[in-house]
Amino acid sequence: MRVSERQQGILHRLRDQTYLQIDELANEFEVTTQTIRRDINQLCDMGLARRHHGGVGLPISMSNQNYRVREIAQRVEKQTLAQRVVQNIPEGSTIMLGIGTTIAAIAEHLIHKSSLRVITNNFQVAAILGQAPHIEVWLAGGKLRANDQDIVGHSALSFMGQFSADIGIVGCASVEVAENNIECAMEFKPDEARLSQCILSNTRQSWLVADKEKWNRLACVKVALLKDFDKVFT
């Protein structure tokens, strides 16, 4: 079942507010409450939302936003970012790709390259590029984080650390601007930050991708200063 543009808007609002009233949504999108209820029913059937009396919220299991919700959020912007990133990647490159849905969007466009070597801990990246026989894919082993569709931890760090790549591309949970106007890429968890740092330390060029929403969020674990990246795509 495909998610409509209006349903994407509902999910986008839910990400920020966690609960929305049907009447408010009907007024905002200028449709009837019956139309909003149908949208909500479909989102609930897909496991992306949870019905409440007079409203809708995120499922308990998705309080931290699961992969499907993040994949839908800012999809147009992520696809635009992905296209720009891929245009800058030379044929024959060895690249490392980190965690996140924007990185998976990059993989969707990389599939059209004729010759690449990709090292990743991102399960969705491997699934996408595994369909292309002309792209060599190396996937880190370890425990799969089902909510994030990736592999982190000691085994992933050890695996990624074996390689030296031309380009390392990472996303982030947020971009924090300090009082001295120094911007820093941030993650929610230490193991996520360590994985990105491992990629950055084993590549000749380090790139960051971050859609505009990342400047409106808070995360607590530092990855790297923006000035330390060779390229920042936003």
Disulfide bonds with the S-S distance in Angstrom:
none
